[in-house]
Amino acid sequence: MLADPRHSRLVLINPARVGSHAALGEFIARWRESLALLPAVSEILGVDLNAIGEFDAALLPAGLARSISSLESDGLSLWRNERFKTSIATSNVGVIFLGGAFLEEEVFIAALQAVRLGYDVRLLADLSVARSEADRSLVLDRLALHGVLTTTVRQALLEWAVCLDDPDSMQRVIKLLS
C-alpha cells in the first residue's frame, strides 16, 4: 500500500553522527545525495521532518536545516517525547519513515517502539548507518519480521508523489530525481 504524504512523518535520528563518521567513505556520498533530496519532501509533498538526538545543522545541505524541526531527546526516548507524540497525534500520522545513526541501536529501538504503538514504519536504508556493518543484515531481518519495510528517499518521494495524484507534484519529483 502506498504511504500518503499527508499522513507520513520523516524522522532522522542522530544525523550529526552519520556526517562525522569518517570511516563510512562511499556511504557518506550516498547519504549526502539522499539528504539533498529531503527539502523536496517538505516543500513539494508537505511531509514534516524531525531530527532527534545528535543534530548539527552545519552538517546538512543548505535548505534542509530550515525544513527540519529538531527535538530535544534521543532515539531511545523518541516515543516518550511529549512534543513529538502530540505532534504525531494531532497530525493524524500513520506512517513513520526513519533513518539515522546508529541503525542497530537508536534507529532499531525507535522503529520497534513505533510498530508496538501501531504505526506503519519504513526504514530509509540510504539514511541509516550501522555502527557495525556486520550487524546491518541482522537488524534489517529483525525489523522485517516486525513488518518494517526498507526503502530509500528516492523511492519514498515517488511513492508520495504517486499517492497525491497531483501532476504538478509528480513532475517536480521526476525532475528532481532525474
Contacts in CASP RR format, 6 or more apart in sequence:
PFRMAT RR
TARGET T0000
AUTHOR 0000-0000-0000
METHOD contacts of the structure
MODEL  1
MLADPRHSRLVLINPARVGSHAALGEFIARWRESLALLPAVSEILGVDLN
AIGEFDAALLPAGLARSISSLESDGLSLWRNERFKTSIATSNVGVIFLGG
AFLEEEVFIAALQAVRLGYDVRLLADLSVARSEADRSLVLDRLALHGVLT
TTVRQALLEWAVCLDDPDSMQRVIKLLS
2 159 0 8 1.000
2 162 0 8 1.000
2 163 0 8 1.000
3 95 0 8 1.000
3 97 0 8 1.000
3 120 0 8 1.000
3 122 0 8 1.000
3 156 0 8 1.000
3 159 0 8 1.000
3 160 0 8 1.000
3 163 0 8 1.000
4 95 0 8 1.000
4 160 0 8 1.000
4 163 0 8 1.000
4 164 0 8 1.000
5 41 0 8 1.000
5 45 0 8 1.000
5 46 0 8 1.000
5 47 0 8 1.000
5 160 0 8 1.000
5 163 0 8 1.000
5 164 0 8 1.000
6 46 0 8 1.000
6 92 0 8 1.000
7 91 0 8 1.000
7 92 0 8 1.000
7 93 0 8 1.000
7 94 0 8 1.000
7 95 0 8 1.000
8 47 0 8 1.000
8 93 0 8 1.000
8 94 0 8 1.000
8 95 0 8 1.000
8 96 0 8 1.000
8 97 0 8 1.000
8 160 0 8 1.000
9 47 0 8 1.000
9 48 0 8 1.000
9 49 0 8 1.000
9 50 0 8 1.000
9 88 0 8 1.000
9 91 0 8 1.000
9 93 0 8 1.000
9 94 0 8 1.000
9 95 0 8 1.000
9 96 0 8 1.000
9 97 0 8 1.000
10 38 0 8 1.000
10 41 0 8 1.000
10 47 0 8 1.000
10 48 0 8 1.000
10 49 0 8 1.000
10 50 0 8 1.000
10 97 0 8 1.000
10 98 0 8 1.000
10 124 0 8 1.000
10 156 0 8 1.000
11 49 0 8 1.000
11 50 0 8 1.000
11 51 0 8 1.000
11 52 0 8 1.000
11 78 0 8 1.000
11 96 0 8 1.000
11 97 0 8 1.000
11 98 0 8 1.000
11 99 0 8 1.000
11 110 0 8 1.000
12 49 0 8 1.000
12 50 0 8 1.000
12 51 0 8 1.000
12 52 0 8 1.000
12 55 0 8 1.000
12 68 0 8 1.000
12 99 0 8 1.000
12 100 0 8 1.000
12 127 0 8 1.000
13 51 0 8 1.000
13 52 0 8 1.000
13 53 0 8 1.000
13 75 0 8 1.000
13 78 0 8 1.000
13 98 0 8 1.000
13 99 0 8 1.000
13 100 0 8 1.000
13 101 0 8 1.000
13 106 0 8 1.000
13 107 0 8 1.000
13 110 0 8 1.000
14 52 0 8 1.000
14 53 0 8 1.000
14 54 0 8 1.000
14 55 0 8 1.000
14 74 0 8 1.000
14 75 0 8 1.000
14 100 0 8 1.000
14 101 0 8 1.000
14 102 0 8 1.000
14 106 0 8 1.000
15 35 0 8 1.000
15 51 0 8 1.000
15 54 0 8 1.000
15 55 0 8 1.000
15 56 0 8 1.000
15 59 0 8 1.000
15 60 0 8 1.000
15 100 0 8 1.000
15 101 0 8 1.000
16 53 0 8 1.000
16 54 0 8 1.000
16 55 0 8 1.000
16 56 0 8 1.000
16 59 0 8 1.000
17 54 0 8 1.000
17 100 0 8 1.000
17 101 0 8 1.000
17 102 0 8 1.000
17 129 0 8 1.000
18 24 0 8 1.000
18 28 0 8 1.000
18 31 0 8 1.000
18 100 0 8 1.000
18 101 0 8 1.000
18 127 0 8 1.000
18 129 0 8 1.000
19 28 0 8 1.000
19 31 0 8 1.000
19 59 0 8 1.000
20 59 0 8 1.000
21 28 0 8 1.000
21 101 0 8 1.000
21 129 0 8 1.000
24 31 0 8 1.000
24 129 0 8 1.000
27 129 0 8 1.000
30 126 0 8 1.000
31 126 0 8 1.000
31 127 0 8 1.000
31 129 0 8 1.000
32 61 0 8 1.000
33 126 0 8 1.000
34 124 0 8 1.000
34 126 0 8 1.000
34 127 0 8 1.000
34 152 0 8 1.000
34 153 0 8 1.000
34 154 0 8 1.000
35 60 0 8 1.000
35 61 0 8 1.000
35 64 0 8 1.000
35 127 0 8 1.000
36 61 0 8 1.000
36 64 0 8 1.000
37 153 0 8 1.000
37 154 0 8 1.000
37 157 0 8 1.000
37 176 0 8 1.000
37 177 0 8 1.000
38 49 0 8 1.000
38 61 0 8 1.000
38 64 0 8 1.000
38 67 0 8 1.000
38 68 0 8 1.000
38 153 0 8 1.000
39 61 0 8 1.000
39 63 0 8 1.000
39 64 0 8 1.000
39 66 0 8 1.000
39 67 0 8 1.000
40 157 0 8 1.000
40 172 0 8 1.000
40 173 0 8 1.000
40 176 0 8 1.000
41 47 0 8 1.000
41 49 0 8 1.000
41 67 0 8 1.000
41 153 0 8 1.000
41 156 0 8 1.000
41 157 0 8 1.000
41 160 0 8 1.000
42 48 0 8 1.000
42 49 0 8 1.000
42 67 0 8 1.000
43 67 0 8 1.000
44 161 0 8 1.000
44 169 0 8 1.000
44 172 0 8 1.000
44 173 0 8 1.000
44 176 0 8 1.000
45 157 0 8 1.000
45 160 0 8 1.000
45 161 0 8 1.000
45 164 0 8 1.000
45 169 0 8 1.000
45 173 0 8 1.000
47 97 0 8 1.000
47 160 0 8 1.000
48 69 0 8 1.000
48 87 0 8 1.000
48 91 0 8 1.000
49 67 0 8 1.000
49 68 0 8 1.000
49 69 0 8 1.000
50 68 0 8 1.000
50 69 0 8 1.000
50 70 0 8 1.000
50 71 0 8 1.000
50 84 0 8 1.000
50 87 0 8 1.000
51 68 0 8 1.000
51 69 0 8 1.000
51 70 0 8 1.000
51 71 0 8 1.000
52 70 0 8 1.000
52 71 0 8 1.000
52 73 0 8 1.000
52 74 0 8 1.000
52 75 0 8 1.000
52 78 0 8 1.000
52 81 0 8 1.000
52 84 0 8 1.000
53 71 0 8 1.000
53 73 0 8 1.000
53 74 0 8 1.000
53 75 0 8 1.000
53 106 0 8 1.000
54 101 0 8 1.000
55 68 0 8 1.000
55 70 0 8 1.000
57 65 0 8 1.000
57 68 0 8 1.000
60 68 0 8 1.000
71 78 0 8 1.000
71 81 0 8 1.000
71 83 0 8 1.000
71 84 0 8 1.000
72 81 0 8 1.000
73 80 0 8 1.000
73 81 0 8 1.000
73 84 0 8 1.000
74 106 0 8 1.000
75 106 0 8 1.000
75 107 0 8 1.000
75 109 0 8 1.000
75 110 0 8 1.000
76 105 0 8 1.000
76 106 0 8 1.000
76 109 0 8 1.000
76 110 0 8 1.000
78 84 0 8 1.000
78 106 0 8 1.000
78 110 0 8 1.000
78 113 0 8 1.000
79 85 0 8 1.000
79 110 0 8 1.000
79 113 0 8 1.000
79 114 0 8 1.000
79 117 0 8 1.000
88 94 0 8 1.000
88 96 0 8 1.000
93 119 0 8 1.000
94 119 0 8 1.000
94 120 0 8 1.000
95 119 0 8 1.000
95 120 0 8 1.000
95 121 0 8 1.000
95 122 0 8 1.000
96 111 0 8 1.000
96 114 0 8 1.000
96 119 0 8 1.000
96 120 0 8 1.000
96 121 0 8 1.000
96 122 0 8 1.000
97 121 0 8 1.000
97 122 0 8 1.000
97 123 0 8 1.000
97 124 0 8 1.000
97 151 0 8 1.000
97 156 0 8 1.000
98 107 0 8 1.000
98 110 0 8 1.000
98 111 0 8 1.000
98 114 0 8 1.000
98 121 0 8 1.000
98 122 0 8 1.000
98 123 0 8 1.000
98 124 0 8 1.000
98 128 0 8 1.000
99 107 0 8 1.000
99 123 0 8 1.000
99 124 0 8 1.000
99 127 0 8 1.000
99 128 0 8 1.000
100 106 0 8 1.000
100 107 0 8 1.000
100 124 0 8 1.000
100 127 0 8 1.000
100 128 0 8 1.000
100 129 0 8 1.000
101 107 0 8 1.000
101 128 0 8 1.000
101 129 0 8 1.000
101 131 0 8 1.000
102 129 0 8 1.000
102 130 0 8 1.000
102 131 0 8 1.000
103 128 0 8 1.000
103 129 0 8 1.000
103 130 0 8 1.000
103 131 0 8 1.000
103 135 0 8 1.000
103 136 0 8 1.000
103 139 0 8 1.000
104 130 0 8 1.000
104 131 0 8 1.000
104 132 0 8 1.000
104 135 0 8 1.000
104 136 0 8 1.000
104 138 0 8 1.000
104 139 0 8 1.000
105 131 0 8 1.000
107 123 0 8 1.000
107 128 0 8 1.000
108 139 0 8 1.000
108 142 0 8 1.000
108 143 0 8 1.000
111 121 0 8 1.000
111 123 0 8 1.000
111 143 0 8 1.000
111 146 0 8 1.000
111 148 0 8 1.000
112 143 0 8 1.000
112 146 0 8 1.000
114 121 0 8 1.000
115 121 0 8 1.000
115 146 0 8 1.000
115 147 0 8 1.000
115 148 0 8 1.000
121 143 0 8 1.000
121 147 0 8 1.000
121 148 0 8 1.000
121 149 0 8 1.000
122 148 0 8 1.000
122 149 0 8 1.000
122 150 0 8 1.000
122 151 0 8 1.000
122 156 0 8 1.000
123 140 0 8 1.000
123 143 0 8 1.000
123 148 0 8 1.000
123 149 0 8 1.000
123 150 0 8 1.000
123 151 0 8 1.000
124 151 0 8 1.000
124 152 0 8 1.000
124 153 0 8 1.000
124 156 0 8 1.000
125 140 0 8 1.000
125 150 0 8 1.000
125 151 0 8 1.000
125 152 0 8 1.000
126 152 0 8 1.000
126 153 0 8 1.000
126 154 0 8 1.000
127 153 0 8 1.000
130 136 0 8 1.000
130 139 0 8 1.000
140 150 0 8 1.000
143 150 0 8 1.000
144 150 0 8 1.000
151 159 0 8 1.000
154 177 0 8 1.000
157 173 0 8 1.000
157 176 0 8 1.000
157 177 0 8 1.000
158 173 0 8 1.000
158 177 0 8 1.000
160 173 0 8 1.000
161 169 0 8 1.000
161 170 0 8 1.000
161 172 0 8 1.000
161 173 0 8 1.000
161 174 0 8 1.000
162 170 0 8 1.000
164 170 0 8 1.000
END
